[in-house]
Amino acid sequence: MNLEPWSTVGAGATGPVVTGIQFLLRARAHAVAADGVYGPATGAAVAAFQSAAGVPSDGIVGPETWPQLVVSTGPGSTGDAVRAVQQFGLLTMPGDQPLAVDGEYGPLTTDRVSFFQESWGLSMDGFAGPETWSFLSTALPGPRPWPLVKQGATQATNWRVLAAQHLLRARGHDIAADGDFGLESGGAVMAFQRTLRDTEISTNLGQLDWPALVITVRQGDSGEAVRASQTLLGGGLVVDGKFGPQTDEAVRAFQKSFAPPADGIVGPVTWHALTLRIFD
């Protein structure tokens, strides 16, 4: 759950996640139409797959079924498991042409998967394995997951690293905010997680961590949490830890476009939006 935010998909669902499930079923020799509609035939095929895989046979693709259903693919792979990935389109910017759903995992598919991985803070290897599929599975109406910040990441490879470090410092962890999420930062993550729960402890920030880590800030505040918001706002904003008029203006402009209402308060909704790659 923390690092792999698998969705739950069942009868009545429509869209690319359903089409992905159908292509994965086809790759596993279940003859279903890849029409993007989770109807009775898809439910029956899922139940049959679940029975064979030894997971509860309820006809619903959830966190227990997804890891069994996913077929890992990468450069040189062919067939329906590749089509399952390609049909998400995986645009890198507005105006991009969606990937051709041709079942050939070539250089363009590799590049688009790598971009998707970079967008979510995943291991950026160009292969569509379980971690990548867990985020593909969330392409449904409703809230988006939080991205990851993994030990070994840098500010150059994951633009959230400095923000995560500043927030950990705001929570009392004596680490350097140097843009290198190494052993020291990973250790701070584990210590922070142990204050929240007894399981899913690792050196990586994920779904269960961000909501507890972020701190609401507004004009007049100062400190590490303000620095964290300033690093994410970018646009030449001075990262001085002082929430003054310029930071307030930048926050309101961001909120107006991506996280209304534009009230100048960096709360949970705005924090979440700031961590996502959002196209204008």
Solvent accessible surface area in square Angstrom, and as a share of the most:
residue,aa,sasa,rsa
1,M,146,0.65
2,N,2,0.01
3,L,47,0.23
4,E,55,0.25
5,P,19,0.12
6,W,30,0.10
7,S,15,0.09
8,T,89,0.52
9,V,3,0.02
10,G,17,0.17
11,A,96,0.74
12,G,65,0.62
13,A,26,0.20
14,T,82,0.48
15,G,27,0.26
16,P,59,0.37
17,V,0,0.00
18,V,0,0.00
19,T,20,0.12
20,G,0,0.00
21,I,0,0.00
22,Q,1,0.01
23,F,23,0.09
24,L,0,0.00
25,L,0,0.00
26,R,99,0.36
27,A,45,0.35
28,R,91,0.33
29,A,98,0.76
30,H,42,0.19
31,A,108,0.84
32,V,12,0.07
33,A,65,0.51
34,A,34,0.26
35,D,88,0.46
36,G,7,0.07
37,V,76,0.44
38,Y,4,0.01
39,G,21,0.20
40,P,127,0.80
41,A,72,0.56
42,T,5,0.03
43,G,16,0.15
44,A,65,0.50
45,A,11,0.08
46,V,1,0.00
47,A,27,0.21
48,A,51,0.40
49,F,17,0.07
50,Q,1,0.01
51,S,78,0.50
52,A,94,0.73
53,A,39,0.30
54,G,68,0.65
55,V,22,0.13
56,P,81,0.51
57,S,65,0.42
58,D,88,0.46
59,G,10,0.10
60,I,72,0.36
61,V,0,0.00
62,G,9,0.09
63,P,77,0.48
64,E,112,0.50
65,T,5,0.03
66,W,0,0.00
67,P,55,0.34
68,Q,86,0.38
69,L,1,0.00
70,V,11,0.06
71,V,41,0.24
72,S,73,0.47
73,T,8,0.05
74,G,4,0.03
75,P,72,0.45
76,G,67,0.64
77,S,33,0.21
78,T,86,0.50
79,G,26,0.25
80,D,30,0.16
81,A,7,0.05
82,V,0,0.00
83,R,74,0.27
84,A,0,0.00
85,V,1,0.00
86,Q,3,0.01
87,Q,34,0.15
88,F,34,0.14
89,G,8,0.07
90,L,16,0.08
91,L,75,0.37
92,T,30,0.17
93,M,113,0.50
94,P,85,0.53
95,G,76,0.73
96,D,35,0.18
97,Q,141,0.63
98,P,83,0.52
99,L,9,0.05
100,A,67,0.52
101,V,69,0.40
102,D,71,0.37
103,G,1,0.01
104,E,98,0.44
105,Y,6,0.02
106,G,25,0.24
107,P,113,0.71
108,L,100,0.50
109,T,4,0.03
110,T,28,0.16
111,D,89,0.46
112,R,21,0.07
113,V,1,0.01
114,S,27,0.18
115,F,54,0.22
116,F,30,0.13
117,Q,2,0.01
118,E,36,0.16
119,S,12,0.08
120,W,24,0.09
121,G,8,0.08
122,L,12,0.06
123,S,55,0.36
124,M,109,0.49
125,D,84,0.43
126,G,0,0.00
127,F,104,0.43
128,A,0,0.00
129,G,16,0.15
130,P,62,0.39
131,E,38,0.17
132,T,5,0.03
133,W,0,0.00
134,S,0,0.00
135,F,1,0.00
136,L,4,0.02
137,S,0,0.00
138,T,17,0.10
139,A,38,0.29
140,L,48,0.24
141,P,133,0.84
142,G,50,0.48
143,P,132,0.83
144,R,81,0.30
145,P,14,0.09
146,W,30,0.10
147,P,0,0.00
148,L,0,0.00
149,V,0,0.00
150,K,39,0.16
151,Q,63,0.28
152,G,61,0.58
153,A,15,0.12
154,T,48,0.28
155,Q,55,0.24
156,A,100,0.77
157,T,71,0.41
158,N,3,0.02
159,W,64,0.22
160,R,0,0.00
161,V,0,0.00
162,L,42,0.21
163,A,0,0.00
164,A,0,0.00
165,Q,0,0.00
166,H,18,0.08
167,L,0,0.00
168,L,0,0.00
169,R,85,0.31
170,A,38,0.30
171,R,102,0.37
172,G,67,0.65
173,H,35,0.16
174,D,138,0.71
175,I,10,0.05
176,A,46,0.36
177,A,34,0.26
178,D,92,0.47
179,G,8,0.08
180,D,77,0.40
181,F,0,0.00
182,G,23,0.22
183,L,150,0.74
184,E,97,0.43
185,S,2,0.01
186,G,0,0.00
187,G,38,0.36
188,A,7,0.05
189,V,0,0.00
190,M,52,0.23
191,A,44,0.34
192,F,13,0.05
193,Q,0,0.00
194,R,147,0.54
195,T,103,0.60
196,L,73,0.36
197,R,43,0.16
198,D,141,0.73
199,T,95,0.55
200,E,78,0.35
201,I,47,0.24
202,S,30,0.19
203,T,36,0.21
204,N,22,0.11
205,L,0,0.00
206,G,0,0.00
207,Q,25,0.11
208,L,59,0.29
209,D,0,0.00
210,W,0,0.00
211,P,74,0.47
212,A,36,0.28
213,L,0,0.00
214,V,13,0.07
215,I,49,0.25
216,T,58,0.34
217,V,6,0.04
218,R,113,0.41
219,Q,92,0.41
220,G,69,0.66
221,D,52,0.27
222,S,85,0.55
223,G,27,0.26
224,E,33,0.15
225,A,8,0.06
226,V,0,0.00
227,R,74,0.27
228,A,0,0.00
229,S,0,0.00
230,Q,2,0.01
231,T,25,0.15
232,L,20,0.10
233,L,30,0.15
234,G,32,0.31
235,G,89,0.86
236,G,79,0.76
237,L,31,0.15
238,V,98,0.56
239,V,64,0.37
240,D,58,0.30
241,G,1,0.01
242,K,136,0.58
243,F,5,0.02
244,G,22,0.21
245,P,101,0.63
246,Q,132,0.59
247,T,5,0.03
248,D,18,0.09
249,E,121,0.54
250,A,29,0.22
251,V,0,0.00
252,R,100,0.37
253,A,61,0.48
254,F,37,0.15
255,Q,2,0.01
256,K,163,0.69
257,S,77,0.50
258,F,64,0.27
259,A,6,0.04
260,P,94,0.59
261,P,99,0.62
262,A,42,0.32
263,D,59,0.31
264,G,2,0.02
265,I,55,0.28
266,V,0,0.00
267,G,12,0.11
268,P,88,0.55
269,V,106,0.61
270,T,7,0.04
271,W,1,0.00
272,H,35,0.15
273,A,10,0.08
274,L,8,0.04
275,T,0,0.00
276,L,29,0.14
277,R,83,0.30
278,I,64,0.32
279,F,88,0.37
280,D,158,0.82
